[in-house]
Amino acid sequence: MARLGVKREQHRVEPGLYTMGNPTKESPIFVSANYTLSFDALRSALRDVDCYILVLDTKGINVWCAAGKGTFGTNELVYRIETVGLKDVVDHRTLIVPQLGATGVNAREVRDRSGFKVEFGPVRAADLPEYLKTHRATNEMRRVQFTLSDRIVLIPVEIKTFLKPILIASVILALVGSYTAAAAAIAAAISGLILFPILLPWIPTTDFSTKGFIIGGLAALPFALNSFYGMTDEAMWLRYGWALTYMLVMSQISAFLALNFTGSTTFASVTGVKKEIFTYMPKIAWISGIGVILIIIFSSMKIFGGI
């Protein structure tokens, strides 16, 4: 259910100290977020390891995102160390923190305030058993990847997030007789929610918004051509109008959905995302607004016999 975004706020683990197997005072301590999928991935990787897992209160957010927000951070880590009485649980003073949490954790400050040394482990929990042999991460363990399978697994929750508004828009368009426009709305959603994540590394340009614009424009092309060459009984200006409308609206829907995907990918940075939002969101809003106005005008003329 977590992968589908169903009851997202309920996928949390109670913050605190957990044990795996039969840990001793010398067993390693791993730090995790209290998001169910993060915690379960760590537990799965450590199923044959006797250890402790210190779960921070990240408000149900994964390690990487929580580190950016500050909830997987220095203050919470120090607080949790004190709360669970970690100094009395183990004899050593080392914590293994996921590499993706490094942006939120100041290792020196943690040591000064708590006495515990922060050791940044590999990116993926699956590499931990190998990492524990030497406590040294290879270059491959340090490399952040975002493979096709990583991207595909995110598609269901993206669809769940935007399914309702897309369906509502499609139904409204169908009710006013614009069946092709209703199909176009669904096609735009498919291009932004499914095709974009799959094709992400191969779409030209670096900005997500322009990548979405490109793939949305390609998805709109058949609808635009159908309007121009298929509406032979309509006036030429109307054929041009509908063709332009499809290109305007569908490309911007896809661009918006692509921009939204920045929150799910390791390809984007906080500063880069902020720059994209301020650069492209006004353009997306204006262009989409013009397209929607054209749809309303053309549909109204058809309904009320103005054409």
N, C-alpha and C positions, 0 to 999 in steps of 0.2 A: 504493500500500500504506500510505503514511503516513496518508492520509485514513481508512483502515479500522482504524488502530491496530495493524496487523500488524507484529510485531517492532519495536515502538515505539522500543526502546533503540538500534536500529541506524540510525535516521534522523538521522545526525549528519554534520557537515562538520568536517574537521580545522581547529582554530583556527590563525589565522595571517593573512598578507597575500596577497590575490589581486588579479589585474589583470583589467580589462575593456578590450578593444580595445588601443590603444597609448598608455597614459598617459605623461605627462611629469612633470617635477618640479613643475609648476603644476596638475596634475590634481586634482580633488576626491577626498576620502577619505570613504567611507561606512562606518559601523559596523553590524555585524549579529550576530545570534545564530548558534550553530552548529547550529540545527535546520534540517533540509533544506528544509522548506516556506518558512521565513523567508528563507533564503539564496536559494532559487530565485525567490521573489517579487521580491526585490531585483534579482537578475541579469536577470530578465525585463524589469523596468521600466527598467533601465540598458543594455539591449542596444545602443543607439546612442550611448552615452556612454563616452568614454575616461576611466577612473577606477580607483581602488583600492578594495577592500573589505577592511576589517579585521574579521576574524571572532573574536569572543570565545568563550571556553569556557563556555557556559551549560549544560553537561551535557545537550545535546540538547533544551533547552526553548526555546520561542519567546520573543521579546523581552519581551512584556508580562508573562508569567508569571515569566520569569527576573528581570525587574526587581523584581518583588514579593518574590522569594525572595532577591535580592541577588547572584545569579550574573552577571546583566547589570548590573554595578555599577562604582563608581569604582575600587576596587582592581584588578579584573580588567582594566579599560580601561587604566589606567596601566601595569600589568604587561605587557599585550600591546603597548603602544606601545614600551616598552623592549625587549621580546623580539625584535620584528621590526626594530628599528633604524629606526623611522619618521622620525626627524629627518634621517637620511641619504638617505631615499628621496625626500622632497619639500622644496621650499624654503619653502612656506607652513606655517602652524601652525593649521589649522582642520580640525575633524572634524565631519561631519554625522551626528548621532545620531538615530534614530527617536524621534518624540515619545512613543511608548508606553514608551520606555526611561527617561523622565525621572525616574520614581520611584526608580530605582536609581543614577542618575548625578548626582553633585554637580559641576556645571560649574566652579565656582570652585576646588574642590579639585583637579580634574583639571588645570586651568591652572597652579595653583601647583606641582603635583608633576611635571608633564610638559612644561609650556610650550605645550601645545596648547589652543586655544579650542574649546569645545563649542558647536556650533550645532544646535539641535533642529529637525529637518526636519518634514515633514508626517506625519500619522497613517499614510497609505497610501503604499506604495512607488510605486504607479502615478502619484502626483502629483509625483514627483521631477523628471521632465524639465521640467515647467512651473515648479516651484519654483526650479530652477537658473538660470532666466532672470533672476531678481531677488534670489534668496536671501531672499525674504519669503513667508511662508505666508499665504494668504487665510483668512478665517474658516471657509470650507468645508473647507479643507485641515486645519484644526485640529480640526474637529468629528469626534468618535468616533461612528461609526454601527454599527448591528447589524441590518442589513436581513434580509428574509425569506431571500434567497439565502445570506447569511452564516450564518444559523441552520440552514438545510436542509443545508448542506455538512458540518455537525458531527454530523448524525444518525447516519451510518454508524458512526463511532467510538464513539458512545454505545451503539448497539445491540451492537457487538462486545464492549464491556466487560461488559455485563450479560446477554448472550444465554445463556451456559452456565447460570448459576443459575436463570434463568427457565424454561429448557427442562427442567432437572432437576426443579424444583418441579412443572411441568405434567405431566411423565411420572409422577411419584410420585402425584399426585392422580388421574390417569387409571387407574393400576394398582389403586388402592383403590376404583375405581368412581365417583369424583366427576368425571365428564366435564365437567359444567358448571363446577365449580370450576377444572378445568384450563384451560378456555377463559377463565375470569375472570382467571386469572394472566397469560395472554397479553394479554388486553384491558387489564389494568392496566399492563403493560409498554408497550404501544402508546400508551396515554394519556400516560405519563410520558416515554417516549423519543422519540416522534414528534409527537404532537399538542401536547404542551407547548411544545417549541421553536418550532413553527410559530405557535401562538396566543399566545405569551408576552406581547407588548405589549398585547394586548386582554383578557387575563384580569384581573379586578378584584383589588385589594389590591397591596401593594408587596413583601411577603415572598414569596420563591420557594416556600417550604414551603406557605403557604396557597394560593398559586396552584395548586400541584400537588394539594393537598387538594380544591380545587374541581373541577378537571378529572377527578381520579380518582373523586370522588363522582358526577359525572355519568356516567362510564363504568360505575360500579357500579350505577347506578339500574335499568337493564334486568334485570340479574341478580337484584337484590333483588326487583323486581316479579314476575319469573318464579318465584322461590322462593315468594313469598307467594300468588300467584294460580294458579301452575301445579302446585304440590304439593298438589293437592286431596285426595289420599288420605292425607296425613300429618296428624298432630295439629297443632292451631293453634300451640302453643308452638314446635314444630319449624319451622314455616313462618316464624314471627317470628324464630327463632334464625338460620336460614340467611340470611334477608334482612338481619339486623343484621350477620352475619359478613361478607357481601360488602361492605357499606358500610364496615365497619371496616378490613378488610384492603386492599381495592383502593385506597381513598383514601390510605392510609398508604404503600403501595408507590409510588404516583404522587407523593406528597409527598416521599418520600426521593429519588426519581429527579430531581425538580425541584430539590431542594436541591443535589444533586450537580452539576447543570448550572451552578451559580454559578461554577464554575471555568472555564467556557467562554465566559462572556458579559462584555461591557463594562458591563452594567447593574448589576453588583455591586461593592462595595468590600470590602477585606480586613476592616475593622472590622464592616461589615454582615454579612458571611458568618460571622464568628466569633460575632456576636450571635445569628444565626439557628441556628447549630449548637447553642449552649448552651440556646437557648430551646425549639427544636422537636425536637431529636433524642431527648431523654428521652420526650417525649410520643409521638413516632412509635414508639419502641421498646415502650412500655407498651401502646399501643392495638393495635399489630401483634401483640404477644404474646398479648393477650386473644383476638384474632381467630383466631390459629393454634391456641390451646387449644380454642376452640369447634369448629374444623374437625376436630381430632383426636378430640374427644368425639363429634361427630355421625357422623364416618366410622367410628369404632370401633363405635359402636352399630349402624350399618348392617351392617358386616362380620360382627359376632358375634351378630347377630339380637336386639339390645337394643331395637329399635324394631318 
